């Protein structure tokens, strides 16, 4: 079978790299083709504090008990040579898929692999929660296998993560974990039973490790030290141990300050050197799980120290307890130096350990063989996924309408979904499986996109003050559109429909209509309705829209070589429920009628000083970005469309030109606006040259680094509370300002309740 493996491999951690390589090697030895999914997570877990009384009490107890960890205070040691050794090892021993940057790329793997396996390491840790490591992108749950993922804890404290994990785990029909605590936690969360299996590094025999990492001698007799923590007590203990054993010390450096210690290895240690250091050691002292693993595999006498205190919320000792207990090696785990003498004198009976380990290896391999065998049986009983099911199961949609326009049966429509976003809906009975929708979808298949780093950057500032006064920044889009209209083009851009109270893309052919397209609209635009108008237009057209809309248009109109595409720097589009709730608030507080129109960037108040101005023709209000509840929620990015958190064009573009505000210090004294213009194609450069010749504004070449430094290059992770927030926005009785206070204001800037102040104090003093 062809298997795609999703686990951590990219961290410059020895255990991480070695477990990834060992798992792929074991699958190969079992007769399968295994590829590591080339996915590197970006960002961090975005959540909000839990202010429940239970949470506060738990913190108080832990604080009074003094149960914290000896957390590292220095930076991790790294060097170019060490980086290269990790890269060389990974690419020598692991076959990778193509780069998977977003959910779209991951979902595209469904048609290429027979099975999907999420591997070991703490990929299920609630402290590093990421649904992709629960294989949320796999369409057929019978093709999913969990092999030894670790949670690294016995509790899930974040309530939003605790709500999501059961749903993700219940999809697995083949479920295993690495620790007994993980078994119990899964039982509590889901009621399901998970097998407890070995870390992949233990699945390979000593002979198989020799084939994977050929033995290399290490000079001298030495005590090998590998500490992931920085406990002073542990360092004192190992020096006593070295004296007792009459051994010199070799320290594998983990932190920069380790380089100052006597015995630190100065040469860069990669995964292969790491294995050989354990293979040749006379004795090992470690607080690492994988340090213990390789000591056991190579029959090295060792002392294992607890890195975390038992009541620490981030305690990761569970995997160590499980392994030591299963192999009857509990006596090798020390919490104090008092037991060193007896431990050194009482040597490990590795014949007994090997017998127990062999039984555990057999159990773990049998689980893997059985799970993959059931997947093969499932594949024999099912037909190959066709183009229709692939299209329907793609979970991301920006509501661009390209699929609806491409469908010859009118089987696709664009509708507002329950979360307040335009989304494609398929009429199954009308669909004929032609696959045309998939071919134009901007979230399916490969993307032929340019990198902003390879483009040419310019600044533009219009000479006409009236243009600057009605444009978002420097007036580039307006001036170029005017020029193209004069040359026979039509322009497709975003306008605000006051009657329907939403943004819509329209086609204009007269300069007098261009004013409808000026200014920012911080809401999702309906791009679908304009396609029928475009179809009947005989003129060449310039499209302006968000990167996903432009990517869809380029696919849909790929045969029209006379079309021009301009996309906008976009951070995301918020739920329509936010805008509706905002309008309701303006009506209640300022007496505005339902017939409102909002200018999302009100230029009379300045370019960088963002203000939102709303009027119904009789009454109005103007709020700064720091006071406006809509902008505050929009700016923090907590209620965007799901596709915005997995945007494929954050650092790519399929447009000829990308435009935005010229942020950064260069124009910080400018008060009327400057456009940032990135030319991605030769067509884009010709357009800019043409505009420059008209003399309507200042065009200046700028360093591309300005774009890379001051425009968003990475996706914002979706908040753990995302679903809860969207439900709150939809609920008619919820108050927008309360939601802003709860979900958009950092803790340190809030007016805290007494209970919140207590929790915040406890958090600060830990």
Secondary structure, DSSP 8 states (H G I E B T S, - for coil): -EEEEE----SS-HHHHHHHHHHHHHHHHTT-EEEEEE----S---------HHHHHHHHHHHHHT-------S-B---HHHHHHHHHHHHHH--EEEE--SHHHHHGGGGT-SEEEE-SSSTT-GGG--GGGGTTT-S-GGGEEE-SB---SS----HHHHHHHHHHHHT-SS-EESSHHHHHHHHHHHS---EE---GGGTS-HHHHHHHS------S-EEEEE-SS--HHHHHHHHHHHHHHT-EEEE---BGGGGGSTTB--S---HHHHHHHHHH-SEEEES-HHHHHHHHHTT--EEEE-SS-TT-TT---HHHHHHHHHTT-GGGEESSGGGHHHHHHS---HHHHHHHHHHHHHHHHHHHHHHHHHHHHHHHHS----HHHHHHH--------HHHHH-TT--EEEEE-TTS-EEEEE-TTT-----HHHHH-TTSS----B-GGGSEEEEEEES-HHHHHHSSSSSHHHHHHHHHHHTT-EEEEEEEETTTTEEEEEEE-SGGGGGGG-S---S-EE-STHHHHHHT--S-EEEEEEHHHHHHHHHHTTT-TT-EEEEE-----B-HHHHHHHHHHHHHHH---S--EEESS-GGG-SSS-EEEEE-SS-EEEEETTT-HHHHHHHHTSSB-GGGGG-S-SS-B-SSEEEEE--SGGGTT-SS--EEEEE-SHHHHHHHHHHHHHTSEEEEEE-THHHHHHS--S-----TTHHHHHHHHH-TT--HHHHHHHHTS-GGGS---HHHHHHHHHHHH-
